[in-house]
């Protein structure tokens, strides 16, 4: 396929902890699609100096039937190489890093391939609550500034992107999944099918990404494997172990976020977050 028909690269920008793993798993179930996870982790494949969770498939580990035999020749377009290796014609990547997206977009253009960019947004309070939960030892103000920087970078790369593109709200994806995925498919030129919404059906071979969402998607394969990379931690076990497997809105920030953290967020980023705030009750 590398020298054959054009392929499509679907890239997701935005901030981490915004639902990009969920969106990537859904889009990866389109006919002819393959979801790489966070494609930037391909740089770490087979590098024994990196932790296993960064250098191998999060579901299969180093024995992954997809990634164990893949080696990136950085002189050639990445998505074309992944397409040739997997037999896919649509490559979905949730890396989100602006420089990475620009580089992959340039490769797609130079190769005569198609591309699409999705700007995934989520209420900053939910994003920061997730980060505070995961990194309680880190400076809260620094984490808020980091999120704001990521959103600013994403806005810039999205504004400059000249191909098909669309803005997607995580909260709308979670509450109106079929309508939102149909919209994305129309913009990106993907074939929609209702089965895409069952993100926890079928196989997945993600690099990087959100462990909880990946656990839900691969529960049958990893739940009873003591050597699995996908392991729930005490901070996430109750939520994901009891997860139904369907697409549902996560508003844990409303009950988990401490008053001091919420006050700090509102002071530093309340105005910045205004057009991303989600107030609808569920």
C-alpha positions as CSV (number, residue, x, y, z in Angstrom):
1,X,0.0,0.0,0.0
2,X,2.9,2.3,0.6
3,X,3.3,3.0,-3.1
4,X,-0.3,2.4,-4.1
5,X,-3.6,4.0,-3.3
6,X,-3.7,7.2,-1.2
7,X,-4.3,6.8,2.5
8,X,-6.0,9.1,5.1
9,X,-4.4,10.2,8.3
10,X,-6.8,11.4,11.0
11,X,-5.0,13.4,13.7
12,X,-6.4,14.5,17.0
13,X,-5.2,17.7,18.7
14,X,-6.1,19.2,22.1
15,X,-5.0,18.6,25.7
16,X,-4.3,15.2,27.4
17,X,-7.2,13.9,29.5
18,X,-9.8,15.2,27.1
19,X,-11.1,11.8,25.8
20,X,-8.8,11.3,22.9
21,X,-8.2,7.6,23.6
22,X,-12.0,7.1,23.6
23,X,-12.3,9.0,20.3
24,X,-9.4,7.2,18.7
25,X,-10.8,3.8,19.7
26,X,-14.1,4.7,18.1
27,X,-12.6,6.0,14.9
28,X,-10.3,3.0,14.7
29,X,-13.4,0.8,14.2
30,X,-14.2,2.5,10.9
31,X,-13.9,0.1,8.0
32,X,-10.3,0.1,6.8
33,X,-9.0,2.0,9.8
34,X,-6.3,1.4,12.3
35,X,-5.8,3.3,15.6
36,X,-2.2,3.6,16.5
37,X,-2.9,5.3,19.9
38,X,-0.4,8.1,20.4
39,X,1.7,7.8,17.3
40,X,4.6,9.7,18.8
41,X,5.3,6.6,21.0
42,X,6.4,4.8,17.8
43,X,9.7,6.5,18.4
44,X,10.1,4.4,21.5
45,X,9.3,1.0,20.0
46,X,11.9,-1.6,21.0
47,X,13.9,0.9,23.1
48,X,14.9,-1.0,26.2
49,X,15.7,2.3,27.9
50,X,12.0,3.2,28.0
51,X,9.4,1.8,30.3
52,X,7.5,-1.1,28.8
53,X,4.3,0.9,28.8
54,X,6.0,3.4,26.5
55,X,7.8,1.1,24.2
56,X,5.2,-1.5,23.5
57,X,1.5,-2.1,22.8
58,X,-0.5,-1.3,25.9
59,X,-2.7,-4.4,25.4
60,X,-0.3,-7.0,24.1
61,X,3.0,-5.9,25.4
62,X,6.2,-6.7,23.4
63,X,4.6,-9.8,21.7
64,X,2.1,-7.6,19.9
65,X,1.3,-9.0,16.5
66,X,1.3,-5.5,15.1
67,X,4.0,-3.6,16.8
68,X,6.6,-6.3,17.5
69,X,7.6,-6.4,13.9
70,X,7.3,-2.7,13.1
71,X,10.4,-0.5,12.7
72,X,9.9,3.2,11.6
73,X,12.2,4.2,8.8
74,X,12.1,7.9,9.5
75,X,13.1,8.8,5.9
76,X,9.7,7.8,4.7
77,X,6.2,9.0,5.7
78,X,5.1,7.3,9.0
79,X,1.4,6.8,8.2
80,X,2.2,5.2,4.9
81,X,4.5,2.8,6.6
82,X,1.9,1.9,9.2
83,X,-0.7,1.5,6.5
84,X,1.5,-0.9,4.6
85,X,2.3,-2.9,7.7
86,X,-1.3,-3.2,8.9
87,X,-3.2,-3.3,5.6
88,X,-5.2,-0.3,6.7
89,X,-6.0,2.7,4.5
90,X,-7.0,5.1,7.4
91,X,-4.6,5.8,10.2
92,X,-5.9,7.4,13.4
93,X,-3.4,9.1,15.7
94,X,-4.2,10.8,19.0
95,X,-0.8,12.2,19.8
96,X,-2.1,15.8,20.1
97,X,1.4,17.4,20.1
98,X,1.3,20.4,17.7
99,X,4.8,19.9,16.3
100,X,4.1,16.2,15.7
101,X,0.8,17.0,13.9
102,X,2.6,19.6,11.7
103,X,5.2,17.0,10.7
104,X,2.7,14.3,9.9
105,X,0.5,16.7,8.0
106,X,3.5,17.8,5.9
107,X,4.2,14.1,5.2
108,X,0.7,13.4,4.1
109,X,0.7,16.4,1.8
110,X,4.1,15.5,0.2
111,X,2.9,11.9,-0.4
112,X,-0.4,13.0,-2.0
113,X,-2.4,11.5,0.8
114,X,-5.5,12.9,2.6
115,X,-5.6,14.2,6.1
116,X,-8.1,15.5,8.6
117,X,-7.6,17.2,12.0
118,X,-10.0,17.0,14.9
119,X,-9.7,19.5,17.8
120,X,-11.1,17.7,20.8
121,X,-12.1,20.0,23.6
122,X,-13.3,19.3,27.2
123,X,-14.2,21.4,30.1
124,X,-10.9,22.4,31.7
125,X,-12.2,21.6,35.2
126,X,-12.6,18.0,34.1
127,X,-9.2,17.9,32.5
128,X,-7.5,19.4,35.5
129,X,-9.3,17.2,38.0
130,X,-8.0,14.2,36.1
131,X,-4.5,15.6,36.2
132,X,-4.7,16.5,39.9
133,X,-5.9,12.9,40.6
134,X,-3.0,11.4,38.6
135,X,-0.3,13.8,39.6
136,X,-1.2,14.9,43.2
137,X,2.5,15.8,43.9
138,X,2.8,18.3,41.1
139,X,2.2,22.0,41.5
140,X,-1.5,22.7,40.7
141,X,-0.9,26.2,39.2
142,X,1.8,24.7,36.9
143,X,-0.6,22.0,35.7
144,X,-3.3,24.7,35.0
145,X,-0.7,26.7,33.0
146,X,0.4,23.6,31.1
147,X,-3.2,22.9,30.1
148,X,-3.7,26.4,28.9
149,X,-0.5,26.2,26.9
150,X,-1.7,22.9,25.2
151,X,-5.0,24.5,24.3
152,X,-3.3,27.6,22.9
153,X,-0.9,25.4,20.8
154,X,-3.8,23.3,19.6
155,X,-5.8,26.4,18.6
156,X,-2.8,27.6,16.6
157,X,-2.2,24.3,14.8
158,X,-5.9,24.0,14.1
159,X,-6.3,27.5,12.7
160,X,-3.3,27.0,10.4
161,X,-4.4,23.5,9.2
162,X,-5.6,23.8,5.6
163,X,-7.3,20.4,5.2
164,X,-10.6,19.1,6.5
165,X,-11.0,19.8,10.1
166,X,-13.6,20.0,12.9
167,X,-14.0,20.9,16.5
168,X,-15.5,18.3,18.8
169,X,-16.6,18.6,22.4
170,X,-15.9,15.6,24.6
171,X,-19.2,16.2,26.4
172,X,-21.2,16.1,23.2
173,X,-19.3,13.0,22.1
174,X,-20.3,11.3,25.3
175,X,-23.9,12.4,25.2
176,X,-24.6,12.3,21.5
177,X,-22.1,9.8,20.2
178,X,-23.7,8.8,17.0
179,X,-24.4,12.3,15.8
180,X,-20.8,13.4,16.7
181,X,-19.1,10.4,15.1
182,X,-21.2,10.9,11.9
183,X,-20.1,14.5,11.8
184,X,-16.4,13.5,12.1
185,X,-16.8,10.8,9.5
186,X,-18.4,13.2,7.1
187,X,-15.6,15.8,7.6
188,X,-12.7,13.2,7.4
189,X,-14.2,11.1,4.6
190,X,-14.5,8.0,6.8
191,X,-17.2,5.4,6.2
192,X,-19.6,5.5,9.2
193,X,-21.0,2.4,10.7
194,X,-23.0,2.1,13.9
195,X,-20.6,-0.6,15.2
196,X,-17.9,2.0,15.6
197,X,-19.7,3.2,18.8
198,X,-19.0,-0.2,20.5
199,X,-15.4,0.9,21.1
200,X,-14.8,-2.1,23.5
201,X,-15.5,-4.7,20.7
202,X,-12.8,-6.1,18.6
203,X,-9.0,-5.8,18.9
204,X,-7.0,-2.7,19.7
205,X,-3.2,-2.2,19.8
206,X,-2.7,1.3,21.2
207,X,0.6,2.9,22.0
208,X,0.4,5.2,25.0
209,X,-2.9,6.8,25.9
210,X,-5.4,6.5,28.8
211,X,-5.1,3.3,30.7
212,X,-8.6,3.3,32.1
213,X,-10.3,3.7,28.8
214,X,-8.0,1.1,27.3
215,X,-8.8,-1.3,30.2
216,X,-12.5,-1.0,29.4
217,X,-11.9,-1.7,25.7
218,X,-9.6,-4.7,26.4
219,X,-11.1,-6.0,29.7
220,X,-11.6,-9.5,28.4
221,X,-8.0,-9.9,27.4
222,X,-6.2,-8.1,30.3
223,X,-8.4,-8.3,33.4
224,X,-7.1,-11.6,34.6
225,X,-3.6,-11.4,33.3
226,X,-1.1,-10.7,36.1
227,X,1.5,-9.6,33.6
228,X,-0.7,-7.2,31.7
229,X,0.5,-3.6,31.2
230,X,-3.0,-2.3,31.5
231,X,-3.5,-2.4,35.3
232,X,-5.9,-0.1,37.2
233,X,-4.5,1.8,40.1
234,X,-6.3,2.5,43.4
235,X,-7.2,6.0,42.2
236,X,-9.0,4.6,39.1
237,X,-10.0,1.1,40.1
238,X,-13.6,1.8,41.3
239,X,-14.6,3.9,38.3
240,X,-13.2,1.7,35.5
241,X,-13.6,-1.7,37.1
242,X,-17.4,-1.0,37.3
243,X,-17.6,0.7,33.9
244,X,-20.4,-0.6,31.7
245,X,-18.3,-0.5,28.6
246,X,-20.6,1.9,26.9
247,X,-19.9,5.6,26.0
248,X,-20.8,7.7,29.0
249,X,-20.2,11.2,30.3
250,X,-17.5,11.5,33.0
251,X,-18.2,14.4,35.3
252,X,-16.2,13.2,38.3
253,X,-14.7,16.6,38.7
254,X,-18.0,17.8,40.1
255,X,-17.6,15.6,43.2
256,X,-13.9,15.1,43.3
257,X,-12.3,18.5,42.7
258,X,-11.4,20.2,45.9
259,X,-12.6,23.7,46.7
260,X,-9.1,25.1,46.8
261,X,-8.3,23.6,43.4
262,X,-11.6,24.8,41.9
263,X,-11.0,28.3,43.2
264,X,-7.4,28.3,41.8
265,X,-8.7,27.1,38.4
266,X,-11.4,29.8,38.3
267,X,-8.9,32.5,39.2
268,X,-6.3,31.4,36.7
269,X,-8.4,30.0,33.9
270,X,-12.1,30.8,34.4
271,X,-12.2,33.2,31.4
272,X,-10.0,31.0,29.3
273,X,-12.3,28.1,29.9
274,X,-15.5,30.0,29.3
275,X,-16.2,28.6,25.8
276,X,-15.3,25.1,26.9
277,X,-17.3,25.0,30.2
278,X,-20.0,22.4,30.3
279,X,-22.8,23.2,32.8
280,X,-25.5,20.8,31.6
281,X,-26.7,18.4,34.3
282,X,-27.0,14.7,33.6
